[in-house]
């Protein structure tokens, strides 16, 4: 298992992250944290065989801002 994502990701995002190669992980983390469209990120991940919804991505992002 790889290093965890920042914050408290759900099991879906953590699983996807764990399955990625290191260079892909960096790119996904940047997109998760930079405010890119959740729909677009979900679409790209699904095209590469990783089932995730935009809702899951938005929920994760909200969890990063909660205190």
C-alpha positions, 0 to 999 in steps of 0.5 A, a space after each residue: 500500500 502506498 502513502 495515503 492521500 491528504 485528508 480523509 479520502 474515502 475507500 474509492 479514491 484511496 484504492 484508485 490512488 494505490 493502483 496508480 504509478 507514482 507519476 500518475 499519483 502526482 498528476 491526480 493529486 494535483 488535479 484533486 487539489 487544484 480545483 479542476 472540474 470534478 466531472 472532468 477528473 472523474 471522466 478521465 479516471 473512468 476512461 482509464 478504468 478507475 470507477 469514480 463519480 464526480 460526487 466522490 471527488 467533490 465530497 473528498 475536496 469538501 473534507 479537506 476544507 472542514 476543520 
